[in-house]
Amino acid sequence: MAFWKPNEPLQLGSTFHDINVSTGRIVRRPGSAKRLSSVFDLNPFLRELPKDLRNNLRETMRTSRAYGRGTELRGVGVGGTVHIVLSGCVRECTTPPASTVRILGAGAVLGCTEVFDERIPAPLTTCLTETWTLCLPLERLRAMAEANSVLLKAIGVSVTDRMEASERIYNRLAYKSEQRLAGLLAHLLMHCAVPGKRYDFMIEGPSQHDLAAALSLSIGSVEGAMASLRKSNIVITGYRTYEFPSVRRLLEASQIKFPPGSLAGTLTSFQAP
């Protein structure tokens, strides 16, 4: 799952949408993403695998299911399973004392780093909203990856994508709080979006405490930055919800340079101010 990958579909909850490059309109793809076959074809991680390997994984997966908000997917005593996130939003917190918080969505492979290093303790991973995953034992995925270089490479890409997101989104310490918060919200919009109430899409699940922990900011700094974004009509907040009158303004407020042809770049070009 590459961050802001060129030409990728936009996932809204359990459905997928395309961006019409002529008009900028977001058009829903026909069919239901609840069908396992559709999810395997379109999931940002799984779709990078050859079809025969996807089919093999489909047969190997122990289960697919939805988990409610607050469910602990991984952590002490429950770290022996890898979850591939199909939809939803999760909070991952590494073991103290050097703890970090990351918020992840569709395409994330929870447990990807442990595939390469069994000494890494499983981070505490909690669902922030209803989350649908495919899961299988860590040892089984490790054995499959050792026997298949394409799968091993895909898992490695998942690890490096996390590293890139850390630099691009979470570690922008020289930027203002408003810019850092806008960048994180834009990032989550690409991976955790659900249908909006007033506009096309929104984010639901993370609290301001979650956002503050992810950005290593005080809750006061995040509250102030959020108030500034609300005043500029960049974000409309509700209870654990964030809706955006103009995605273009959100992306511009983040001060992030987007790769040419990327999904974020396309949205920036077509969303009305």
C-alpha positions as CSV (number, residue, x, y, z in Angstrom):
1,M,0.0,0.0,0.0
2,A,1.8,3.1,-1.2
3,F,0.8,6.4,0.3
4,W,-1.1,8.5,-2.3
5,K,-0.5,6.0,-5.0
6,P,-1.2,7.2,-8.5
7,N,-4.5,6.3,-10.0
8,E,-5.7,4.3,-7.0
9,P,-9.5,4.2,-6.2
10,L,-10.8,6.1,-3.2
11,Q,-12.3,3.8,-0.6
12,L,-15.2,5.1,1.4
13,G,-16.1,2.7,4.1
14,S,-16.9,-0.6,2.3
15,T,-17.3,0.9,-1.2
16,F,-14.8,2.1,-3.8
17,H,-14.9,5.2,-6.0
18,D,-13.0,6.4,-9.0
19,I,-11.9,10.0,-9.7
20,N,-13.1,11.2,-13.1
21,V,-9.9,13.1,-14.3
22,S,-12.0,15.1,-16.8
23,T,-14.5,16.6,-14.3
24,G,-13.0,15.8,-10.9
25,R,-16.2,14.0,-9.9
26,I,-16.1,11.0,-7.5
27,V,-18.0,8.1,-9.1
28,R,-18.9,5.0,-7.2
29,R,-17.7,1.7,-8.7
30,P,-20.5,-0.7,-9.5
31,G,-20.9,-3.7,-7.2
32,S,-20.3,-4.2,-3.5
33,A,-16.9,-4.1,-1.8
34,K,-18.4,-6.4,0.8
35,R,-17.8,-9.2,-1.7
36,L,-14.5,-10.8,-0.7
37,S,-13.5,-11.0,-4.4
38,S,-13.9,-7.3,-4.8
39,V,-11.9,-6.5,-1.7
40,F,-9.1,-8.8,-2.8
41,D,-8.9,-7.1,-6.2
42,L,-9.0,-3.5,-4.8
43,N,-7.4,-3.6,-1.4
44,P,-4.2,-1.4,-1.6
45,F,-2.0,-4.2,-0.3
46,L,-3.5,-7.3,-1.8
47,R,-4.0,-5.9,-5.3
48,E,-0.3,-5.6,-5.8
49,L,0.0,-9.4,-5.6
50,P,-0.4,-11.7,-8.6
51,K,-3.8,-13.2,-9.0
52,D,-2.7,-16.8,-8.1
53,L,-1.0,-15.5,-5.0
54,R,-4.1,-13.6,-4.0
55,N,-6.2,-16.7,-4.5
56,N,-3.7,-18.7,-2.3
57,L,-4.0,-16.1,0.4
58,R,-7.8,-16.2,0.2
59,E,-7.8,-19.9,0.8
60,T,-5.2,-19.6,3.6
61,M,-6.8,-16.7,5.5
62,R,-8.2,-18.0,8.8
63,T,-11.1,-15.7,8.9
64,S,-12.5,-12.4,7.8
65,R,-14.7,-10.4,10.1
66,A,-15.7,-7.1,11.5
67,Y,-14.6,-5.8,14.9
68,G,-16.3,-3.2,16.9
69,R,-14.8,0.0,18.3
70,G,-12.5,-0.6,21.2
71,T,-11.6,-4.2,20.2
72,E,-8.0,-5.0,20.8
73,L,-6.7,-6.7,17.7
74,R,-3.1,-7.1,18.7
75,G,-0.9,-6.6,21.8
76,V,0.4,-8.6,24.7
77,G,-1.0,-12.1,24.4
78,V,-2.7,-11.5,21.1
79,G,0.3,-10.8,18.9
80,G,0.5,-14.0,17.0
81,T,-1.9,-13.0,14.3
82,V,-1.4,-10.7,11.3
83,H,-4.4,-8.5,10.2
84,I,-4.8,-7.0,6.8
85,V,-7.2,-4.1,7.2
86,L,-9.9,-4.0,4.6
87,S,-11.9,-1.1,6.0
88,G,-12.0,0.9,9.2
89,C,-9.5,2.8,11.4
90,V,-7.1,1.5,14.1
91,R,-4.8,3.0,16.6
92,E,-1.4,1.3,17.0
93,C,0.8,2.1,20.0
94,T,4.3,0.6,20.3
95,T,5.6,-0.7,23.6
96,P,7.0,1.9,26.0
97,P,9.4,3.6,26.9
98,A,9.9,4.7,23.2
99,S,6.2,4.5,22.4
100,T,4.7,5.9,19.2
101,V,1.1,6.1,18.0
102,R,0.1,5.6,14.4
103,I,-3.4,5.6,13.0
104,L,-3.9,3.1,10.1
105,G,-6.6,2.2,7.7
106,A,-7.4,0.2,4.6
107,G,-4.3,-1.6,3.2
108,A,-2.4,-1.6,6.4
109,V,-0.7,-4.9,7.4
110,L,-0.8,-5.1,11.1
111,G,2.3,-7.2,12.0
112,C,4.3,-6.6,8.9
113,T,7.5,-5.7,10.9
114,E,7.3,-8.8,13.0
115,V,7.4,-10.9,9.8
116,F,11.0,-9.8,9.5
117,D,12.0,-9.7,13.2
118,E,10.3,-12.1,15.6
119,R,11.9,-10.2,18.6
120,I,9.7,-7.1,18.0
121,P,6.8,-7.1,20.5
122,A,3.4,-6.7,19.0
123,P,2.1,-3.1,19.4
124,L,-1.2,-2.6,21.2
125,T,-3.7,-2.2,18.3
126,T,-7.2,-1.0,19.0
127,C,-10.1,-0.4,16.6
128,L,-11.2,3.2,16.6
129,T,-14.3,2.4,14.6
130,E,-15.8,-0.7,13.1
131,T,-13.0,-2.4,11.4
132,W,-13.0,-5.3,8.9
133,T,-9.9,-7.4,8.5
134,L,-8.5,-10.6,7.1
135,C,-6.2,-12.4,9.4
136,L,-3.9,-15.4,9.6
137,P,-1.2,-16.7,12.0
138,L,2.1,-14.8,11.9
139,E,4.1,-17.9,11.5
140,R,2.0,-19.0,8.5
141,L,2.5,-15.7,6.8
142,R,6.2,-15.7,7.6
143,A,6.5,-19.2,6.0
144,M,4.6,-18.1,2.9
145,A,6.8,-15.0,2.5
146,E,10.0,-17.0,2.8
147,A,8.7,-19.3,0.0
148,N,7.5,-16.5,-2.2
149,S,9.7,-13.5,-3.0
150,V,6.8,-11.5,-4.4
151,L,4.9,-11.7,-1.1
152,L,8.0,-11.0,0.8
153,K,8.6,-7.9,-1.3
154,A,5.0,-6.7,-0.8
155,I,5.4,-7.0,3.0
156,G,8.7,-5.1,2.8
157,V,7.0,-2.4,0.8
158,S,4.3,-2.1,3.5
159,V,7.1,-1.6,6.1
160,T,8.9,1.1,4.0
161,D,5.5,2.8,3.3
162,R,5.1,3.2,7.1
163,M,8.6,4.7,7.3
164,E,7.7,7.1,4.5
165,A,4.5,8.1,6.2
166,S,6.4,8.7,9.4
167,E,8.6,11.2,7.6
168,R,5.9,12.7,5.4
169,I,3.1,13.0,8.0
170,Y,4.1,12.4,11.6
171,N,7.7,13.8,12.0
172,R,7.2,17.3,10.5
173,L,8.4,18.9,13.7
174,A,9.4,22.2,12.0
175,Y,5.9,22.9,10.8
176,K,3.1,24.7,12.6
177,S,0.5,22.6,14.5
178,E,-2.2,23.5,12.0
179,Q,-0.1,22.3,9.1
180,R,0.8,19.1,10.9
181,L,-2.8,18.4,11.9
182,A,-4.1,19.1,8.4
183,G,-1.4,16.7,7.0
184,L,-2.5,13.9,9.3
185,L,-6.2,14.5,8.5
186,A,-5.4,14.4,4.7
187,H,-3.5,11.2,5.2
188,L,-6.3,9.6,7.1
189,L,-8.8,10.7,4.4
190,M,-6.9,8.6,1.9
191,H,-7.1,5.5,4.0
192,C,-9.9,5.7,6.5
193,A,-12.6,7.7,4.7
194,V,-16.3,6.9,5.1
195,P,-19.4,8.5,3.4
196,G,-19.9,12.0,4.7
197,K,-23.1,13.5,6.2
198,R,-23.0,16.9,4.4
199,Y,-20.1,16.4,1.9
200,D,-18.7,13.5,-0.1
201,F,-16.6,11.9,2.7
202,M,-15.3,12.3,6.2
203,I,-13.2,10.6,8.8
204,E,-14.7,9.0,11.9
205,G,-13.1,7.2,14.9
206,P,-10.0,9.1,16.2
207,S,-10.5,11.5,19.1
208,Q,-8.4,14.6,19.5
209,H,-6.4,12.8,22.1
210,D,-5.6,10.1,19.4
211,L,-4.5,12.8,17.0
212,A,-2.4,14.5,19.6
213,A,-0.6,11.3,20.6
214,A,0.0,10.5,16.9
215,L,1.6,13.9,16.3
216,S,3.4,14.0,19.6
217,L,1.6,17.3,20.4
218,S,-0.2,18.4,23.6
219,I,-4.0,18.1,23.5
220,G,-4.0,21.9,23.9
221,S,-2.0,22.3,20.7
222,V,-4.3,20.1,18.8
223,E,-7.4,21.8,20.1
224,G,-6.0,25.2,19.1
225,A,-5.0,23.9,15.6
226,M,-8.4,22.3,15.2
227,A,-10.1,25.6,16.2
228,S,-8.0,27.4,13.5
229,L,-8.9,24.9,10.8
230,R,-12.6,25.2,11.8
231,K,-12.4,29.0,11.6
232,S,-11.0,28.7,8.1
233,N,-13.9,26.4,7.2
234,I,-11.4,23.6,6.4
235,V,-12.9,21.1,8.8
236,I,-16.3,20.6,10.5
237,T,-16.0,18.5,13.7
238,G,-18.5,16.3,15.5
239,Y,-18.1,13.6,18.1
240,R,-15.0,11.7,16.7
241,T,-15.9,12.9,13.2
242,Y,-14.1,15.3,10.8
243,E,-15.8,16.5,7.6
244,F,-14.3,18.7,4.9
245,P,-16.2,21.3,2.9
246,S,-13.2,21.4,0.5
247,V,-10.6,18.7,0.3
248,R,-8.4,21.0,-1.8
249,R,-8.3,23.5,1.1
250,L,-7.4,20.7,3.5
251,L,-4.5,19.5,1.3
252,E,-3.2,23.0,0.7
253,A,-3.3,23.7,4.4
254,S,-1.1,20.7,5.1
255,Q,1.8,22.3,3.1
256,I,2.7,18.8,1.8
257,K,4.0,18.5,-1.8
258,F,2.1,15.6,-3.4
259,P,3.7,13.3,-6.0
260,P,2.6,14.0,-9.6
261,G,-0.4,12.1,-10.7
262,S,-1.2,11.0,-7.1
263,L,-4.7,10.7,-5.7
264,A,-4.1,13.6,-3.4
265,G,-2.8,15.7,-6.3
266,T,-5.9,14.8,-8.3
267,L,-8.1,15.9,-5.5
268,T,-6.2,19.1,-5.1
269,S,-6.6,19.9,-8.7
270,F,-10.4,19.4,-8.9
271,Q,-11.9,20.1,-5.5
272,A,-13.5,23.5,-5.5
273,P,-12.0,26.0,-3.0
